[in-house]
Amino acid sequence: MIEVSKINNDHYRFTVKSETGQTLLESIPFEDKETLDTTLKRLKTSATLKRFERKTNFEGKFLFNLKNEQGRIIGNSGLYTSEAGMENGIKNLKKILGQTKEIEL
């Protein structure tokens, strides 16, 4: 499920959630609706390609970023306690985006 929200009255953000309601990916803030719409239309393609940046934070927790065609980060995950959990989050994100026929804007 993809949710679009307006933040700070002048920015937009999208969130991809699992069937259980867990947040898999939260986007960066977008300054205008047009940029958000373009990113959402390309989201399925971005997730199917190898555009995931896997990271570990200073506490040893795992997270990932999703990048667009230009290599810019468009969203990031929450924190995972294991690398396997992070990989499962990526797998679930790809599955949800693969099942999304058309993203409602």
Backbone as JSON Lines, residues from 0, in Angstrom:
{"i":0,"aa":"M","n":[0.85,-1.17,0.0],"ca":[0.0,0.0,0.0],"c":[0.89,1.24,0.0]}
{"i":1,"aa":"I","n":[0.58,2.18,-0.84],"ca":[1.34,3.42,-0.94],"c":[0.44,4.57,-0.49]}
{"i":2,"aa":"E","n":[0.93,5.32,0.48],"ca":[0.19,6.46,1.0],"c":[0.96,7.74,0.67]}
{"i":3,"aa":"V","n":[0.24,8.74,0.19],"ca":[0.83,10.03,-0.11],"c":[0.28,11.02,0.92]}
{"i":4,"aa":"S","n":[1.18,11.84,1.46],"ca":[0.73,12.82,2.44],"c":[1.44,14.16,2.21]}
{"i":5,"aa":"K","n":[0.79,15.2,2.68],"ca":[1.36,16.53,2.59],"c":[1.95,16.85,3.96]}
{"i":6,"aa":"I","n":[3.18,17.34,3.96],"ca":[3.84,17.69,5.22],"c":[4.24,19.15,5.21]}
{"i":7,"aa":"N","n":[4.17,19.78,6.35],"ca":[4.56,21.18,6.49],"c":[3.86,22.12,5.51]}
{"i":8,"aa":"N","n":[2.7,21.74,5.03],"ca":[1.89,22.54,4.11],"c":[2.56,22.91,2.79]}
{"i":9,"aa":"D","n":[3.78,22.47,2.55],"ca":[4.41,22.81,1.28],"c":[5.3,21.68,0.72]}
{"i":10,"aa":"H","n":[5.31,20.53,1.36],"ca":[6.08,19.4,0.88],"c":[5.19,18.15,0.86]}
{"i":11,"aa":"Y","n":[5.58,17.2,0.03],"ca":[4.84,15.95,-0.09],"c":[5.78,14.78,0.22]}
{"i":12,"aa":"R","n":[5.19,13.67,0.65],"ca":[5.95,12.47,0.98],"c":[5.08,11.26,0.69]}
{"i":13,"aa":"F","n":[5.72,10.15,0.32],"ca":[4.97,8.9,0.19],"c":[5.57,7.87,1.12]}
{"i":14,"aa":"T","n":[4.75,6.92,1.51],"ca":[5.16,5.83,2.38],"c":[4.64,4.53,1.78]}
{"i":15,"aa":"V","n":[5.5,3.52,1.73],"ca":[5.1,2.2,1.26],"c":[4.98,1.32,2.5]}
{"i":16,"aa":"K","n":[3.8,0.72,2.67],"ca":[3.55,-0.12,3.84],"c":[3.24,-1.55,3.43]}
{"i":17,"aa":"S","n":[3.58,-2.47,4.32],"ca":[3.27,-3.88,4.09],"c":[1.8,-4.13,4.36]}
{"i":18,"aa":"E","n":[1.36,-5.34,4.09],"ca":[-0.04,-5.7,4.34],"c":[-0.39,-5.59,5.82]}
{"i":19,"aa":"T","n":[0.62,-5.77,6.69],"ca":[0.38,-5.68,8.13],"c":[0.48,-4.25,8.65]}
{"i":20,"aa":"G","n":[0.8,-3.31,7.77],"ca":[0.87,-1.91,8.17],"c":[2.26,-1.43,8.55]}
{"i":21,"aa":"Q","n":[3.26,-2.3,8.45],"ca":[4.63,-1.9,8.76],"c":[5.17,-1.03,7.64]}
{"i":22,"aa":"T","n":[5.84,0.06,7.99],"ca":[6.44,0.94,7.0],"c":[7.7,0.29,6.44]}
{"i":23,"aa":"L","n":[7.71,0.09,5.13],"ca":[8.87,-0.49,4.46],"c":[9.78,0.58,3.88]}
{"i":24,"aa":"L","n":[9.2,1.68,3.43],"ca":[9.97,2.75,2.81],"c":[9.26,4.07,3.03]}
{"i":25,"aa":"E","n":[10.02,5.08,3.44],"ca":[9.47,6.43,3.56],"c":[10.3,7.33,2.67]}
{"i":26,"aa":"S","n":[9.63,8.1,1.85],"ca":[10.34,8.93,0.88],"c":[10.96,10.16,1.54]}
{"i":27,"aa":"I","n":[11.84,10.76,0.77],"ca":[12.34,12.08,1.15],"c":[11.2,13.08,0.92]}
{"i":28,"aa":"P","n":[11.27,14.27,1.48],"ca":[10.25,15.29,1.18],"c":[10.43,15.82,-0.25]}
{"i":29,"aa":"F","n":[9.32,15.99,-0.95],"ca":[9.32,16.56,-2.29],"c":[8.7,17.94,-2.22]}
{"i":30,"aa":"E","n":[9.32,18.91,-2.9],"ca":[8.86,20.29,-2.84],"c":[7.58,20.53,-3.61]}
{"i":31,"aa":"D","n":[7.33,19.73,-4.63],"ca":[6.11,19.95,-5.4],"c":[5.48,18.62,-5.79]}
{"i":32,"aa":"K","n":[4.21,18.68,-6.09],"ca":[3.42,17.48,-6.41],"c":[3.88,16.84,-7.72]}
{"i":33,"aa":"E","n":[4.33,17.65,-8.67],"ca":[4.77,17.12,-9.95],"c":[5.98,16.2,-9.8]}
{"i":34,"aa":"T","n":[6.95,16.61,-8.99],"ca":[8.14,15.78,-8.77],"c":[7.76,14.5,-8.05]}
{"i":35,"aa":"L","n":[6.88,14.6,-7.08],"ca":[6.39,13.43,-6.37],"c":[5.7,12.47,-7.35]}
{"i":36,"aa":"D","n":[4.82,13.0,-8.19],"ca":[4.09,12.18,-9.15],"c":[5.04,11.46,-10.11]}
{"i":37,"aa":"T","n":[6.05,12.16,-10.6],"ca":[7.04,11.56,-11.5],"c":[7.8,10.44,-10.8]}
{"i":38,"aa":"T","n":[8.19,10.69,-9.56],"ca":[8.92,9.68,-8.78],"c":[8.06,8.45,-8.55]}
{"i":39,"aa":"L","n":[6.79,8.66,-8.22],"ca":[5.89,7.53,-7.99],"c":[5.7,6.7,-9.25]}
{"i":40,"aa":"K","n":[5.62,7.36,-10.39],"ca":[5.44,6.63,-11.65],"c":[6.65,5.76,-11.97]}
{"i":41,"aa":"R","n":[7.83,6.19,-11.52],"ca":[9.06,5.45,-11.78],"c":[9.45,4.51,-10.64]}
{"i":42,"aa":"L","n":[8.68,4.52,-9.58],"ca":[9.02,3.77,-8.38],"c":[9.13,2.27,-8.63]}
{"i":43,"aa":"K","n":[8.22,1.72,-9.38],"ca":[8.22,0.28,-9.66],"c":[9.51,-0.11,-10.37]}
{"i":44,"aa":"T","n":[9.94,0.68,-11.34],"ca":[11.17,0.4,-12.06],"c":[12.39,0.53,-11.16]}
{"i":45,"aa":"S","n":[12.41,1.56,-10.32],"ca":[13.55,1.77,-9.43],"c":[13.74,0.6,-8.48]}
{"i":46,"aa":"A","n":[12.65,0.05,-7.98],"ca":[12.74,-1.04,-7.02],"c":[13.11,-2.37,-7.65]}
{"i":47,"aa":"T","n":[12.8,-2.55,-8.93],"ca":[13.12,-3.82,-9.56],"c":[14.58,-3.88,-9.99]}
{"i":48,"aa":"L","n":[15.2,-2.74,-10.18],"ca":[16.61,-2.72,-10.52],"c":[17.44,-2.73,-9.25]}
{"i":49,"aa":"K","n":[18.71,-2.84,-9.39],"ca":[19.59,-2.91,-8.22],"c":[19.92,-1.49,-7.75]}
{"i":50,"aa":"R","n":[18.93,-0.82,-7.23],"ca":[19.11,0.55,-6.78],"c":[18.98,0.66,-5.27]}
{"i":51,"aa":"F","n":[19.31,-0.41,-4.58],"ca":[19.24,-0.4,-3.13],"c":[20.63,-0.21,-2.55]}
{"i":52,"aa":"E","n":[20.73,0.7,-1.63],"ca":[21.97,0.93,-0.91],"c":[21.78,0.39,0.5]}
{"i":53,"aa":"R","n":[22.51,-0.66,0.83],"ca":[22.41,-1.29,2.14],"c":[23.42,-0.64,3.07]}
{"i":54,"aa":"K","n":[22.96,-0.33,4.29],"ca":[23.83,0.37,5.23],"c":[23.68,-0.18,6.64]}
{"i":55,"aa":"T","n":[24.63,0.18,7.48],"ca":[24.57,-0.11,8.9],"c":[24.78,1.21,9.62]}
{"i":56,"aa":"N","n":[23.96,1.51,10.64],"ca":[24.14,2.76,11.36],"c":[25.15,2.59,12.49]}
{"i":57,"aa":"F","n":[25.39,3.64,13.24],"ca":[26.41,3.63,14.29],"c":[26.07,2.69,15.45]}
{"i":58,"aa":"E","n":[24.82,2.28,15.55],"ca":[24.41,1.33,16.59],"c":[24.46,-0.12,16.11]}
{"i":59,"aa":"G","n":[24.85,-0.32,14.86],"ca":[24.93,-1.67,14.3],"c":[23.61,-2.16,13.74]}
{"i":60,"aa":"K","n":[22.63,-1.28,13.58],"ca":[21.35,-1.67,13.0],"c":[21.43,-1.49,11.48]}
{"i":61,"aa":"F","n":[20.59,-2.22,10.79],"ca":[20.62,-2.25,9.33],"c":[19.48,-1.41,8.75]}
{"i":62,"aa":"L","n":[19.75,-0.8,7.59],"ca":[18.74,-0.03,6.87],"c":[19.11,0.0,5.4]}
{"i":63,"aa":"F","n":[18.18,0.43,4.57],"ca":[18.49,0.57,3.15],"c":[17.88,1.85,2.6]}
{"i":64,"aa":"N","n":[18.51,2.33,1.54],"ca":[18.01,3.47,0.78],"c":[17.64,2.99,-0.61]}
{"i":65,"aa":"L","n":[16.62,3.59,-1.19],"ca":[16.26,3.33,-2.58],"c":[16.64,4.57,-3.38]}
{"i":66,"aa":"K","n":[17.36,4.35,-4.48],"ca":[17.83,5.47,-5.3],"c":[17.12,5.48,-6.65]}
{"i":67,"aa":"N","n":[17.07,6.67,-7.26],"ca":[16.47,6.8,-8.59],"c":[17.52,6.58,-9.67]}
{"i":68,"aa":"E","n":[17.15,6.84,-10.91],"ca":[18.03,6.61,-12.05],"c":[19.31,7.44,-11.99]}
{"i":69,"aa":"Q","n":[19.24,8.6,-11.37],"ca":[20.4,9.49,-11.26],"c":[21.25,9.19,-10.02]}
{"i":70,"aa":"G","n":[20.86,8.19,-9.23],"ca":[21.61,7.84,-8.04],"c":[21.25,8.63,-6.8]}
{"i":71,"aa":"R","n":[20.19,9.41,-6.88],"ca":[19.75,10.2,-5.72],"c":[18.8,9.36,-4.87]}
{"i":72,"aa":"I","n":[18.94,9.51,-3.57],"ca":[18.08,8.78,-2.65],"c":[16.66,9.33,-2.75]}
{"i":73,"aa":"I","n":[15.69,8.4,-2.93],"ca":[14.28,8.82,-2.97],"c":[13.51,8.33,-1.75]}
{"i":74,"aa":"G","n":[14.11,7.4,-1.01],"ca":[13.44,6.91,0.19],"c":[14.36,6.04,1.01]}
{"i":75,"aa":"N","n":[13.98,5.87,2.28],"ca":[14.78,5.01,3.14],"c":[13.88,4.17,4.03]}
{"i":76,"aa":"S","n":[14.45,3.08,4.49],"ca":[13.71,2.15,5.33],"c":[13.84,2.55,6.79]}
{"i":77,"aa":"G","n":[13.13,1.81,7.6],"ca":[13.35,1.92,9.03],"c":[14.56,1.08,9.4]}
{"i":78,"aa":"L","n":[14.79,0.93,10.69],"ca":[15.94,0.16,11.15],"c":[15.56,-1.3,11.38]}
{"i":79,"aa":"Y","n":[16.49,-2.17,11.05],"ca":[16.33,-3.61,11.24],"c":[17.42,-4.09,12.19]}
{"i":80,"aa":"T","n":[17.11,-5.08,13.01],"ca":[18.09,-5.6,13.96],"c":[19.03,-6.61,13.33]}
{"i":81,"aa":"S","n":[18.68,-7.12,12.14],"ca":[19.54,-8.1,11.47],"c":[19.61,-7.8,9.98]}
{"i":82,"aa":"E","n":[20.68,-8.29,9.37],"ca":[20.83,-8.14,7.93],"c":[19.75,-8.92,7.19]}
{"i":83,"aa":"A","n":[19.41,-10.09,7.73],"ca":[18.35,-10.91,7.12],"c":[17.01,-10.17,7.16]}
{"i":84,"aa":"G","n":[16.74,-9.47,8.24],"ca":[15.51,-8.69,8.34],"c":[15.46,-7.59,7.3]}
{"i":85,"aa":"M","n":[16.6,-6.92,7.1],"ca":[16.68,-5.87,6.09],"c":[16.45,-6.45,4.7]}
{"i":86,"aa":"E","n":[17.08,-7.58,4.39],"ca":[16.9,-8.21,3.09],"c":[15.44,-8.62,2.88]}
{"i":87,"aa":"N","n":[14.81,-9.07,3.93],"ca":[13.39,-9.43,3.86],"c":[12.54,-8.18,3.59]}
{"i":88,"aa":"G","n":[12.91,-7.05,4.2],"ca":[12.21,-5.79,3.94],"c":[12.32,-5.37,2.48]}
{"i":89,"aa":"I","n":[13.5,-5.53,1.91],"ca":[13.7,-5.22,0.48],"c":[12.84,-6.15,-0.37]}
{"i":90,"aa":"K","n":[12.86,-7.42,-0.03],"ca":[12.07,-8.4,-0.78],"c":[10.58,-8.05,-0.72]}
{"i":91,"aa":"N","n":[10.09,-7.7,0.46],"ca":[8.68,-7.33,0.61],"c":[8.35,-6.06,-0.16]}
{"i":92,"aa":"L","n":[9.25,-5.09,-0.14],"ca":[9.04,-3.86,-0.89],"c":[8.92,-4.15,-2.38]}
{"i":93,"aa":"K","n":[9.83,-4.95,-2.91],"ca":[9.78,-5.31,-4.33],"c":[8.47,-6.02,-4.66]}
{"i":94,"aa":"K","n":[8.04,-6.91,-3.77],"ca":[6.81,-7.65,-4.0],"c":[5.6,-6.72,-4.05]}
{"i":95,"aa":"I","n":[5.52,-5.81,-3.09],"ca":[4.39,-4.87,-3.05],"c":[4.38,-3.98,-4.28]}
{"i":96,"aa":"L","n":[5.53,-3.45,-4.66],"ca":[5.59,-2.58,-5.84],"c":[5.34,-3.36,-7.12]}
{"i":97,"aa":"G","n":[5.73,-4.63,-7.14],"ca":[5.48,-5.48,-8.31],"c":[4.0,-5.79,-8.49]}
{"i":98,"aa":"Q","n":[3.26,-5.83,-7.4],"ca":[1.82,-6.11,-7.45],"c":[1.01,-4.85,-7.72]}
{"i":99,"aa":"T","n":[1.63,-3.69,-7.59],"ca":[0.94,-2.43,-7.81],"c":[0.84,-2.19,-9.3]}
{"i":100,"aa":"K","n":[-0.39,-2.21,-9.81],"ca":[-0.59,-2.01,-11.25],"c":[-0.4,-0.56,-11.62]}
{"i":101,"aa":"E","n":[-1.06,0.3,-10.89],"ca":[-0.94,1.73,-11.15],"c":[-1.0,2.43,-9.81]}
{"i":102,"aa":"I","n":[-0.08,3.32,-9.6],"ca":[-0.04,4.04,-8.33],"c":[-1.01,5.21,-8.4]}
{"i":103,"aa":"E","n":[-1.92,5.24,-7.44],"ca":[-2.9,6.33,-7.39],"c":[-2.25,7.58,-6.83]}
{"i":104,"aa":"L","n":[-2.43,8.67,-7.52],"ca":[-1.83,9.93,-7.12],"c":[-2.84,10.84,-6.47]}
